[in-house]
Amino acid sequence: MAGQGGCRLSRKTIRGQLAMSSVIEFLERMGADARLRHASQEDIAQALEESQVDASLGAAIIARSADELYALLDVGPMFKTIENPGREDEEEPAEPEEEEPSGLAAPVVRRSASLATN
């Protein structure tokens, strides 16, 4: 299939885009509809069938497997969180103890009004 800009799209690309589009539409619908979001697996399967989502993609949605969806759609997450818990043998640094105020506080210096105007 050739576009006006000379860009060729393979059938696999077009099918992939259609599959992704149907999955996105279904997930949007699922997010907006609390009954569907909290539905049983059987009810979700029925809704997926009505939405004409591919069976393997539907199985990943029912299993709530984001990794499987990414693999089937040949995409990756747009972001990923990374936790760095540290090493097990390291101790957390102790928090500094609050110092109790002593009687040796610095004196407060105030200018008198007459000195400030000179």
C-alpha positions in Angstrom: 0.0 0.0 0.0 1.7 3.2 -1.0 0.8 6.6 0.5 1.1 9.9 -1.2 4.4 10.6 0.6 5.8 7.3 -0.8 5.4 5.6 2.6 4.6 1.9 2.4 2.7 0.3 5.2 2.7 -3.5 5.5 -0.4 -5.5 6.2 1.2 -6.5 9.5 1.6 -2.8 10.5 -2.0 -2.0 9.5 -3.3 -5.0 11.5 -1.2 -4.0 14.4 -2.6 -0.5 14.4 -6.1 -1.8 14.2 -5.5 -4.2 17.0 -4.0 -1.5 19.1 -6.8 0.9 18.3 -9.4 -1.7 19.4 -7.5 -2.5 22.6 -7.2 1.2 23.4 -10.9 1.8 22.8 -11.8 -1.2 24.9 -9.5 -0.2 27.8 -10.9 3.4 27.7 -14.4 1.9 27.9 -13.4 -0.3 30.7 -11.8 2.6 32.6 -14.9 4.7 32.2 -17.5 2.0 33.1 -17.2 0.9 36.8 -19.4 -2.1 36.1 -17.1 -3.3 33.4 -13.9 -2.5 35.3 -15.1 -4.7 38.3 -16.9 -7.3 36.1 -16.2 -11.0 36.2 -13.9 -12.6 33.7 -16.8 -14.0 31.9 -18.5 -10.6 31.5 -15.2 -9.1 30.3 -14.8 -11.9 27.8 -18.3 -11.2 26.5 -17.5 -7.5 26.2 -14.2 -8.2 24.4 -16.0 -10.4 21.9 -18.6 -7.7 21.2 -15.7 -5.2 20.8 -14.0 -7.5 18.2 -10.7 -7.5 20.2 -8.4 -10.3 19.0 -8.7 -13.4 21.2 -5.0 -13.4 22.4 -5.2 -9.7 23.3 -8.5 -10.3 25.0 -6.9 -13.1 27.1 -4.1 -10.7 28.2 -6.7 -8.1 29.2 -8.7 -10.7 31.2 -5.5 -11.8 32.9 -4.7 -8.1 33.5 -1.2 -8.7 32.1 0.3 -5.5 30.9 3.5 -7.3 29.9 1.6 -9.7 27.7 -0.3 -6.9 26.1 3.0 -5.0 25.4 4.5 -8.1 23.8 1.4 -8.9 21.7 1.2 -5.3 20.5 4.9 -5.1 20.0 5.2 -2.0 22.1 6.8 -1.1 25.4 5.8 1.0 28.3 6.2 4.8 27.9 7.7 5.0 31.3 8.9 2.7 34.0 9.4 3.2 37.7 12.6 2.0 39.3 13.0 1.5 43.0 16.4 1.4 44.6 16.0 -0.1 48.0 19.7 -0.2 48.8 21.7 -3.1 49.9 20.6 -5.4 52.7 23.9 -5.1 54.6 23.7 -1.3 54.7 22.1 0.4 57.6 20.1 3.5 57.2 21.9 6.6 58.4 20.7 7.7 61.9 18.7 10.8 62.0 20.4 13.6 63.8 19.1 14.2 67.3 17.4 17.5 68.0 19.6 19.8 70.0 18.1 21.2 73.2 18.4 25.0 73.4 21.0 26.1 75.8 21.2 29.4 77.7 24.0 30.5 75.4 21.9 31.9 72.6 23.3 34.7 70.4 22.0 38.1 71.5 19.5 39.9 69.3 20.8 43.2 68.0 18.2 45.9 67.4 18.8 49.3 66.0 17.1 52.2 67.6 14.9 54.4 65.5 17.3 57.4 66.1 20.3 55.5 64.7 18.5 54.2 61.7 17.5 57.7 60.4 21.1 59.1 60.6 
